């Protein structure tokens, strides 16, 4: 790798762009940040450095150096051309992402777009000030604008989305998109939809807590187990008293799985059973029908009439008694 000379190390500084700190650093490992900073430093000097030499200079394993360089290249922070490593101009890169050609609009469309953009800009400014201390990275502006178009959220819902993510797992874009996808699948568009969903979600949390206590689970539920409970409460719309009936069916199992419980509840839902009384009546009838059947599930019949009798002749009996006498 070759690095171009800048000036004497005694008088020079290595500047790290703010866009790197706000946009790329939060998702990077410490090794990647270390490699990037050192490569940025070396880019000012006309030096040739191999990955092995870079490993020794930074006191890192060669495999870590290579992994970091591959990652930095994958996100566009650095690029390769033959044996030369180039540091990307992150400011120019972000400007290219933000800039978009604007098509011609009618006067009516322009007014509507202007009013819409005023509302959006107001919410984006509020998001910036509340959750980013007024220094939100430029890419967030284009992402939020794209989310408005993709999910059709009202401005209040977009702000609530950031508040929800901030309160739970932080402002990772992957997590925000995951929550937004979930809200979108629930047909949430405005504040009224969100309020209704919030009531159902609180009900889900309350029932989840009761289930954990009943099963005496000390560990956290997995994402898939959460999904089962959410389906029972928010899709099937079952109260805890119905879910508890299913839990009681697992008393003979030391550690019942949620998949097993889900099969019981799903059968009830598919049978159209919506109340505790309907479920109890169904199970009583089911038990009554099974009591009239054998273990194999077929009606019990007298076994001595269930096969054709074998016929024996005189020769068989004579041979039988002769063998017995011997």
N, C-alpha and C positions, 0 to 999 in steps of 0.2 A: 504494500500500500504506500502511496506517495502523498505527502502533505506539503502544501505550498507555504513558503516562508512569509512571515508578516513583519516582525521587528524583534528587537532584543527582548528576551523574556523578562529582563529586569524592569522594563518600562511598559510592557504590554499587559492587556487585560483580556480575559475571555468572557464574552458576554453571552449569557443564556437568554434567549427570547422569552418574554413573558408568556407568549402563546404556548411555548413548550411547557411551562410550569402549570398553566391553567388547563391546557387541553390534553397533554400527553402524560405528564408526570404522574397524576393520580392513579393511573392504571398500570404503571410500570413497576417491575421488580427493582430492588436496590441495585442488582448487578447491571441491569440495562441502563439505569441512570448513570452509574459509574462509568460504564463504557462510553455512553454518549458524551458525557462531559469531557472525558479524556480525548475522545476523537475530535470534539469541537476545539479543544485546546491545541491538538497536534495539527489541525487543518491550517493553522497560521504559519507552519514551518515546513520547509522543504525537506521532509524526512521520509525514509522508506522503513516501514514497520510491518512485520509479518504478524499473523494472529498469535504465533508462539511467543514472539517478543512482546506483544501487547499483554499476553498472559503473565509474563514475568514482570513487566513494568507495573501492572496493577495488582499483582499478587493474587490472581484468580486462576482457577483451573481452566485449561484450554477449552474443555467442553462447554464451560459457562460462557467463555468469550464468544465461541461460535454460536451458541444459542442466543446470546444477546444481540449479536450482529444480524442474525437471521430475523429476529423479532423486530429490531429497529428498521430493517429493510422492509418487512411486511407491512408496517404501518406508515411507510413513506418518509420516515425521519432521515434515513440515509439511503443511498443507492449505490450500485456497483456498475462500473464500466471497465471491463477487462480486469486489471489488477489495481484499479484506482477506486477508493472509497470517497464518495461525495456527500457532503452534508447538505441536506435540503434547506432551502430558504423557506422557513415555516410561515413567515409573514406573507410572502407572495403566494404560497400554497393556500392559505386561508382566504386571501382576497379572491383567488380564482374560484374557490368554493362558494363564496358569498355572492359574487357578481353573477347576475343573470340578465339576459336580454329581455326587454319588456316589449310585448306585442301591443299593437294599437287597440284601444278600447273605445267604445261609444261613450258619449257624454254621460248617459245613464249608468253604464257599467263603471265609469271612472268615479262617479259620485258614490255609488254603492261600495266600490272597493275602498275608497277613501274613508268612508264611515266605518267600514269593517276594520280597516287597518288601524284607525284611531283606537277602537276598542281593544284590538289585539295588542297594539303597542303599549296601551295603558296597563294591561295585565302582564305583559312581558317585563315591563319596567318594575311592576310590583314584585314579580318573581325574582328579578335580578336583585332588588334591594333587600328582600326578605331572606332569600336562601343563598345568595352569592355575595353578600356584602357590597353590592354595586359593582363587582368586577367579573361579571359573567363572561366566559369565553365566547368569541364571536360565533362559533359553530352552534352554540345553544340557540341563538336567534333563528337560524335557518331550520334547525331541528324542530323547535316549538312551532314555527310557522307551518312546517310539513305535517306535524301532528294535528294541528287544527284542521287541515285539509283532509287528512286520512281518517280521523275519528269523528269529525263533525261535532266536536265538543263546543259548548258555549264557553265564554271566557271564565265564568265562575267555576265551571267544572275543571278547566285546565289548571286554574290556581289550586283547586282542591286536590287535584292529582299530585302536584308538587308537595303540597302540605302532607298528604297521606304518605308519600314515599319518604319524605324527610323525617317523619315521625317514626317510621318503621325500619327501613334498611338503608337509608341514605339516598343520595341523588346519583346513583349509577344509571346511565342511560338504558342499559339492558333491563334493569328492574323497572324503570319508569315505563318502558315499552310493554313489559309483561303485565303490569297493572292496567295500563291503558287498553291493551288487547282484551283483558278480562272485562273491564267496564264496557267496552264496545260490544262484546259478546252478550252482555246483559242489556243492550239497547239503551245505555245511559247517554243522554244528549244534553240535558239541562239540569238545573238545580233540583227541580221536582223529582226527576228520575233518580238523581243521586241520593236525595233524602230517603226515598222509598227503599233504595238498595241498602242504604246505611242502616235502616231499621232491620232489614232482613239479615244483614251482615252481623249486627250486634246479637241477633237471635242465634245465629250460627256460632258465634263465639261463646255465648252462654251455654248452649247445648254441648259444644265441644268440651268445655270445662267439666260439665256433669259426666260426660262419657269417660273422660280421663280418670275422674274420681271413682266411677263405678268399676272400671277395669283395673284400678290401682296402678296406672302407668306412671312411672317416675321419670322416664325418658321423654324427650320431645317427640311429638308425632311427626312422621315423615310428610313430605309434600303430597304423596299419594293418599295417605290416610286422611289428611286434611280434605283432599278432593272428594273422598267418599262421604265424609260428614257434610260437606257443602252440597253435594248432590241430594242427600237425604232431606236436608233442611230447605235449601233454596230452589231445588228443582222438583223434588217430590212433595215439598211443603209439609213434611211430617213434624209433629211436635215431639218433645222428649219422651212423653209417656208411650208413644208408639215405638220409638227407637229402643226404649228400655225393654219392651217386650222381646225384641230381637236379642238384646244383651242377655236376657234371662235364659234364652235358648242355648247359651254357650256355657252354662254352669258346669257341664261335664267335661269341658275342655280346659286344660291348665292355662294355656295362653292362646285364646282364640284370635284368629287373624281378622283384619277388617274385611278381607275378601270374603270370608265365610259369612260374616254379619251382613255384608252387602248383598249376598245372594238371597238371604232370607228376606231382607227389606225389599229388594227388587221384585221378588215373586209377589209380595203383597201389593206393590204398586202396579205391576202388570195385570194383577187380578182385579184391579179397580177398587181395592180396599182403602178407604180413606180415614176411617175412625177406629178407635180401639175396640169398640163393640163389634164392628164388622169383622175385624181380624180374629177376635176370640170366637165368634160364631163360625167363621170359616174353618178355623183349626179344630173346633169341636166336631164339626161335620166330617172333616178330613180324618180325624181320629176314629170316629164311628165307622166310617167306610173301611178303614184299615183293619179294624177289629174283626171284620167279617171275612178277612182275607188271610191266607197263610203267609209265612215269612217270605215266600217268593213273590208275594203280591198278587196271587191268583186265588179265586174263591176256594175255600177249604172243602174237600169232598172226602167221603169215606175211602180210605186207602185200599181196603180189601176188594173194592169194586172198581179200582182204578187200573186194573190190568187183566189180561186174559189168563184164566187158570190153565196150568199145564196138565196134560192128560198122560197117564201111565198105564201100560198094558201088563198082563200077567207075567210075561217074561222078565220085566223090570223088577217086579216084587220078588220072584223066585231067586233071581241073581242077588238081590239085596240081602235076603235072609240067609242064603248060602254063604255069602261073604261074611256076614255077621257071625255065623256059627263057627267059621274058621278062626 
